[in-house]
Amino acid sequence: MAIRYRTVCPEIPDESAVIDTPPPSEEEPRYRLVPLPDLTSKYCKDMDQKEAEKQQAELNKIESERLKKIAELEKPPPDEIDGWRTHAWVLVLPGFKGVEEPFFIEPSEGNGYPISAPQYQQLDSIYNNENYYVNLKSCAEGLGSLNYDLNELTCWEHLLAGEPFHRRQLVGIDCADKKTAFDTEKHLDVPTSWIEKLDITADEYEQRYPGSHKVIRYKKVLSEKFSPYSERDGVIKRIIIYEDYALSIPLLTYEWYKNRVDKMLTVKIDHLKREVRETFGIGRKDHLLKHIYSMDAPTTSVEGERTLEFNYYARLDHLTKLVCTGLTFDEYYTDREDRLETRFITYTEGNKFDPKRQVKDIIETYNRNPDIPSKDDIWKKIFHTQENTIEILYHYDYNFVTNNTRFFIKPNLAETGGKILFYPDKTTGYIADPCTKPPRPLDVYYALCDNMESEHHSRKHIRDRESDITGYLKQRECELNEPILFVGLFDTERNDAAKKGWQEQETQKAEVTEREKDAEIDPLAPYLARMFGSGHGAGALTVKEATLVREQCLNDFRAKQLARQNLVQERFDKLNAEYKNKRLWYLANQFILTPEKESAYFALSAELAFQVHTLEVRLTRHRDLSSPRFKALEDYLDKHPLLKEFNRLRHYYRMK
């Protein structure tokens, strides 16, 4: 039943963060700052350390007692026949396939264990297809203390002496003739295995487990494994971690998926935090990689707590991460051309008069642009939509502890007829460098216009983004409720469309073959049409008609073969004569030719030689095949149903 209540599950994923610390620099710095004097009391530091160690020792003692009590409770009941059960398992010796140390394989689990594993208490013998080895040493100190060199006769007794042959050390025997040496020292062989050769079909291999499902119960863990395509949602493995031994209170659930159209790979469900984490593979249209959301969040609303991570490299907007809560909406970007880094949106809570939340603040941050001075390079834009103000922060300049700022109070466009008017009293700013001239009013006006337009685009972008996320959540709901599995093109068992196409192709091929058989070419068809017209039936011809038709067919075949031979012979003679003339011309003028003309001659000569050789081969092949073809035509006419009467009389009177 594969019940392992006292075994820790080895398949629980390790989610501990791996911190890569850079190695320390090997080179000593040339200049080093003098450290500040340490004015703290060493006595107080030692006392604090002793107190911390004392508290840690007390905590360790409490924890060790707790673990000892748990181990005592989990201890199996006394076993009267412990160590007397006979068991067989696999020993892998070093020396092959990169194995450096011997280890065990447990057949009932398929897992590997070191030779010092406590569950293996006694080792009586080892056998393989070559010999049977009996252990001569005591196993009181564990199996890890044994010597697993089977050639050591003080540790292992061989049932068949001198076997296998390749391990034998031949002393006093001439090894020049291997066969004679082998026959001289030949002993008994191990009986051949009576086990039939394993024959596993593709369907059985894909099934993986009996009934396509396997359940293993570990210590506070339930592991389920499924064969591919056996489940509707494509799950292949599920691990549930429980709080109690009865497996009734779940804490964490891990699920692995395969062959899903939505590219979902894994799902982690935290039942305590009520949080779900989904990971996806590369290839989705929205380029989503990870989706983390609360189980209590609305399924198709952006107002719930959720985090979405994307493959920014494949997206046009380079969106990396999106974090949603009830009152915030945060976007993170990477490597954008406009250097936008983040966009934080804050909302107001809805009320009974207006239950829908409204945008309160929009904060956008940008990376440093080294092509423009820092006093003109915007670092942060803050749009207070409820207060109708805009706050601009610029990047810090070198050696400055403050940065330039600008504050705008937006004009009321309803009062100005949609025009942006500039009022100097509605803008303030701070300049970090006192030596810099203040900006011109026109530049400040242009900055106001640009930022008001930027705010308009940001608010439109927020609405579009919320619509996109809402559409994605609706799509995810459909993908979870009605999952679709991907079937490979060459999977003939599950790809119905491909199977149907292949069946149609086979049917069409069979129909074409059948039509070709029905409409077989008849060499006598032109002569019958010339003699009787196109309306001649399948009746047999008279002896006179058959004689005339047969002679015409044979004479035309001879004439056609002769004409083809004459045509090839004529072309061969013409090209051969041209090749010889070119050769004679070159012999006569080879000392006065330029390199260009000589290379042109060699190219033309090679082409003519190739054509002459081709025609010669074709002419020889035609002469060799003419007689067999004529004989095949005669044999066909001798069996033709329309010439049945003629052939009967011909064979009767032995005419030729």
TAFENRA-V697688 format. One record per pair of residues at least 12 apart in sequence whose ideal C-beta (glycine too) atoms are under 7 Angstrom apart, sorted by the first residue. I is the first residue (numbers start at 1). J is the second residue. Records with the same first field share a line. If there is no record, write none. Layout:
I=J ; J
//
This chain:
2=216
3=217
4=216 ; 217 ; 218
5=217 ; 219
6=74 ; 76 ; 219
7=218 ; 219
8=218 ; 219
9=218 ; 221 ; 223 ; 239
11=223 ; 239
12=221 ; 239 ; 241
13=254
83=121 ; 122
89=104 ; 105 ; 106 ; 107
90=104 ; 105 ; 107
91=104 ; 126
92=105
93=148
102=115 ; 148
103=115
104=117 ; 120
115=143 ; 144
116=142 ; 143 ; 144
120=143
122=139
123=135 ; 139 ; 143 ; 146
129=190 ; 193
130=163 ; 164 ; 190
131=158 ; 159 ; 160 ; 163 ; 164 ; 190
132=159 ; 160
133=150 ; 156 ; 157 ; 158
134=156 ; 157
135=156
136=154 ; 155 ; 156 ; 157
137=155
151=167
160=187 ; 188 ; 190
161=187
162=185 ; 187
163=187
165=182
168=185
170=185
173=185
206=227 ; 228
207=227
208=227
209=225 ; 227
212=226 ; 227 ; 230
213=226 ; 230
220=241 ; 242 ; 245
221=239 ; 240 ; 241
222=240 ; 247
223=239
224=237 ; 238
225=237
228=258 ; 259
229=259 ; 485 ; 494
232=483
233=483
234=257 ; 258 ; 259 ; 260 ; 483 ; 485
235=255 ; 256 ; 257
236=256 ; 257 ; 258
237=256
238=255
239=254
240=253
250=271
251=271 ; 272
252=268 ; 269 ; 270 ; 271
253=269
254=268
255=267
259=485 ; 486
260=483 ; 485 ; 486
261=484 ; 485 ; 486
262=284 ; 479
263=280 ; 281 ; 283 ; 284
264=278 ; 280
265=279 ; 280 ; 281
266=279
274=294 ; 295 ; 296
275=292 ; 294 ; 295
276=293 ; 295
277=290 ; 292
278=290 ; 291
282=311
286=472
287=310 ; 311 ; 314 ; 315
288=308 ; 310
289=309 ; 310 ; 311
290=309
291=306 ; 308
292=306 ; 307
293=305 ; 306
294=306
299=473 ; 477
300=470 ; 473 ; 474 ; 477
302=324 ; 329 ; 466 ; 469 ; 470
303=326 ; 357
304=324
305=324 ; 325
306=324
307=321 ; 323
308=321 ; 322
309=321
312=334
318=333 ; 334 ; 335 ; 336
319=331 ; 333
320=332 ; 333 ; 334
327=346 ; 347 ; 349
328=344 ; 345 ; 346
329=345
330=342 ; 344
331=343
339=366 ; 367 ; 369
340=364 ; 366
341=365 ; 366 ; 367
342=365
343=364
344=363
345=359 ; 362 ; 462
346=360 ; 361
347=359 ; 360
348=360 ; 386
359=385 ; 459 ; 462
360=385 ; 386
361=382 ; 383 ; 384 ; 385
362=383 ; 385 ; 458
363=380 ; 382
364=380 ; 381 ; 458
365=379 ; 380
366=378 ; 379
368=395
374=394 ; 395 ; 396 ; 397
375=394 ; 397 ; 404 ; 436
377=394 ; 395
378=392 ; 394
379=393 ; 394 ; 395
380=393
381=451 ; 454
383=455 ; 458
388=409 ; 410
389=407 ; 408 ; 409 ; 410
390=408 ; 410 ; 451 ; 455
391=407
392=405 ; 406 ; 451
393=405
397=432
400=432
402=432
403=432
404=430 ; 431 ; 432
405=429 ; 430
406=429 ; 447
407=427 ; 428 ; 429
408=426 ; 427 ; 448 ; 451
409=426
410=452
411=423
420=448 ; 449 ; 452
422=441 ; 445 ; 448
424=441
427=444
523=553 ; 633
524=549 ; 553 ; 640 ; 642
527=549 ; 552 ; 553
528=549
531=549
540=642 ; 644 ; 645
541=642 ; 643
543=645 ; 646 ; 649
546=643 ; 645 ; 646
547=646
550=637 ; 643 ; 646
553=637
557=630 ; 633
561=626
564=622
565=622
568=615 ; 618 ; 619 ; 622
569=619
571=615
572=612 ; 615 ; 616 ; 619
575=608 ; 611 ; 612 ; 615
576=612
578=608
579=608 ; 609 ; 612
582=604 ; 605 ; 608
586=601
//
